[in-house]
Amino acid sequence: MLDTLLILFFPFLMVFAAASDLVSMTISNKISLALITGFMVFAVWIQMDLETIGWHWAMFGIVLLVSFALFALNVIGGGDAKLVAAASLWFGWEHTMDYIVIFALMGGLMTLVILRFRSIPLPDRITNVDWIARLYNAGSGVPYGVALGAAAIVVYPQTPWMQHVFVAAGTL
């Protein structure tokens, strides 16, 4: 039961954040808080040692400082800043750089696709859909949470979280 929760908890919240950002251009603080709380619950459950937990929190702090600086410069949104820090808490030192590279590449590609999308005239019946109109509006920015969520799904299977599940299942 808990292994199933460990498999689903983080990916579900990251996909939910991505979908939320796509349709509303916002990522709720509740998602980041749930990720942070979930990290501690699962870290205790898999008996992660205190030193490792501390290093995960150190990565969280560094990423939070950098992402808030980018937010202050109006480069990323506040929800994105908190989400990337919460995800980095889960990835720690071992996987955060992989995560950053992958979401940067995915985000760059997604931005190019959205810019192209915005250059194409759309029929009124499509632009009358609220979330499509927001996405189409050049002043609304880019829902970068989509790239953050997708990259998390790519990186998560290589993490100690999933290694714990594989060991528990007897596949490693």
C-alpha positions as CSV (number, residue, x, y, z in Angstrom):
1,M,0.0,0.0,0.0
2,L,2.7,2.5,1.0
3,D,4.8,1.5,-2.0
4,T,1.9,2.3,-4.2
5,L,1.6,5.7,-2.6
6,L,5.3,6.3,-3.0
7,I,5.0,5.5,-6.7
8,L,2.0,7.8,-7.3
9,F,2.2,10.7,-4.8
10,F,5.0,12.8,-6.3
11,P,4.1,12.1,-10.0
12,F,0.4,12.8,-9.4
13,L,1.1,16.2,-7.8
14,M,3.6,17.2,-10.5
15,V,1.1,16.3,-13.2
16,F,-1.6,18.1,-11.3
17,A,0.6,21.2,-11.1
18,A,1.3,21.0,-14.8
19,A,-2.4,20.7,-15.7
20,S,-3.3,23.5,-13.3
21,D,-0.7,25.8,-14.8
22,L,-1.8,25.0,-18.3
23,V,-5.5,25.8,-17.7
24,S,-5.2,28.6,-15.2
25,M,-1.7,29.9,-15.4
26,T,-1.3,29.4,-11.7
27,I,0.2,26.7,-9.4
28,S,-1.4,26.6,-6.0
29,N,0.9,26.8,-2.9
30,K,-1.0,23.8,-1.6
31,I,0.7,21.6,-4.2
32,S,4.2,22.7,-3.1
33,L,3.3,22.4,0.5
34,A,1.9,18.9,-0.1
35,L,5.2,17.9,-1.9
36,I,7.2,19.2,1.0
37,T,5.1,17.4,3.6
38,G,5.1,14.3,1.5
39,F,8.8,14.4,1.3
40,M,9.1,14.3,5.1
41,V,6.5,11.5,5.5
42,F,8.1,9.3,2.9
43,A,11.7,10.0,4.0
44,V,10.8,8.8,7.5
45,W,8.9,5.8,6.1
46,I,11.8,4.6,3.9
47,Q,14.1,5.3,6.8
48,M,16.2,7.9,5.0
49,D,19.1,8.9,7.3
50,L,19.1,12.4,8.8
51,E,22.3,13.5,6.9
52,T,20.6,12.6,3.6
53,I,17.4,14.4,4.6
54,G,19.6,17.5,5.5
55,W,21.3,17.4,2.1
56,H,17.9,17.3,0.4
57,W,16.8,20.3,2.4
58,A,20.1,22.1,1.5
59,M,19.3,21.6,-2.2
60,F,15.8,22.8,-1.6
61,G,17.2,26.0,0.0
62,I,19.6,26.7,-2.9
63,V,17.0,26.1,-5.5
64,L,14.4,28.2,-3.7
65,L,16.9,31.1,-3.4
66,V,17.8,31.0,-7.1
67,S,14.2,30.5,-8.2
68,F,13.0,33.4,-6.1
69,A,15.8,35.6,-7.6
70,L,14.5,34.6,-11.0
71,F,10.9,35.5,-9.8
72,A,12.1,38.9,-8.6
73,L,13.6,39.5,-12.0
74,N,10.2,38.5,-13.6
75,V,11.8,35.6,-15.4
76,I,9.6,32.9,-13.8
77,G,6.3,32.9,-11.9
78,G,6.0,32.5,-8.2
79,G,4.3,29.1,-8.4
80,D,7.0,27.9,-10.7
81,A,9.7,29.0,-8.2
82,K,8.0,27.2,-5.4
83,L,7.3,24.0,-7.4
84,V,10.8,23.7,-8.8
85,A,12.2,24.0,-5.2
86,A,9.7,21.4,-3.9
87,A,10.6,19.0,-6.7
88,S,14.3,19.6,-6.0
89,L,13.7,18.6,-2.4
90,W,12.6,15.2,-3.7
91,F,15.5,14.9,-6.1
92,G,18.3,16.0,-3.8
93,W,21.9,16.5,-5.0
94,E,21.8,13.3,-7.1
95,H,19.1,14.2,-9.6
96,T,18.3,18.0,-9.4
97,M,20.8,18.9,-12.1
98,D,19.3,16.3,-14.4
99,Y,15.9,17.7,-13.6
100,I,17.0,21.3,-14.3
101,V,18.5,20.4,-17.7
102,I,15.5,18.4,-18.7
103,F,12.9,21.0,-17.7
104,A,15.0,23.7,-19.4
105,L,15.1,21.8,-22.6
106,M,11.4,20.9,-22.4
107,G,10.5,24.4,-21.4
108,G,12.4,25.9,-24.3
109,L,10.7,23.7,-26.8
110,M,7.3,24.3,-25.2
111,T,7.9,28.1,-25.4
112,L,8.8,27.9,-29.0
113,V,5.6,25.8,-29.7
114,I,3.5,28.3,-27.7
115,L,5.0,31.3,-29.6
116,R,4.2,29.5,-32.9
117,F,0.7,28.8,-31.6
118,R,0.2,32.5,-30.8
119,S,1.2,33.5,-34.3
120,I,-1.6,31.5,-35.9
121,P,-5.1,33.0,-36.1
122,L,-7.6,30.8,-34.2
123,P,-11.3,30.5,-34.8
124,D,-13.5,32.3,-32.3
125,R,-15.1,29.1,-31.0
126,I,-11.6,28.0,-29.9
127,T,-10.5,31.3,-28.5
128,N,-13.8,31.6,-26.5
129,V,-12.5,28.7,-24.3
130,D,-11.1,30.5,-21.3
131,W,-7.9,28.5,-20.8
132,I,-7.1,28.6,-24.5
133,A,-7.6,32.3,-24.6
134,R,-5.2,32.8,-21.7
135,L,-2.6,30.5,-23.4
136,Y,-3.0,32.4,-26.7
137,N,-2.6,35.8,-25.0
138,A,1.0,36.9,-25.4
139,G,0.9,38.9,-22.2
140,S,0.0,35.9,-20.1
141,G,3.4,34.3,-20.2
142,V,4.1,30.6,-20.6
143,P,2.8,27.8,-18.3
144,Y,6.2,26.6,-17.4
145,G,4.7,24.3,-14.8
146,V,4.0,21.9,-17.7
147,A,7.8,21.5,-18.4
148,L,8.4,21.2,-14.6
149,G,5.9,18.4,-14.3
150,A,7.0,16.6,-17.5
151,A,10.6,16.7,-16.5
152,A,9.8,15.4,-13.0
153,I,8.1,12.4,-14.6
154,V,11.2,11.7,-16.7
155,V,13.6,11.9,-13.7
156,Y,11.5,10.3,-10.9
157,P,12.1,6.6,-11.9
158,Q,15.9,7.0,-11.4
159,T,15.5,8.3,-7.8
160,P,16.1,6.5,-4.5
161,W,12.4,6.7,-4.0
162,M,11.7,4.4,-6.8
163,Q,14.8,2.3,-6.0
164,H,13.2,1.7,-2.6
165,V,10.1,0.4,-4.3
166,F,12.1,-1.8,-6.7
167,V,14.0,-3.3,-3.8
168,A,10.8,-3.9,-1.8
169,A,9.2,-5.6,-4.8
170,G,12.3,-7.8,-5.2
171,T,13.1,-6.6,-8.7
172,L,16.5,-5.3,-7.8
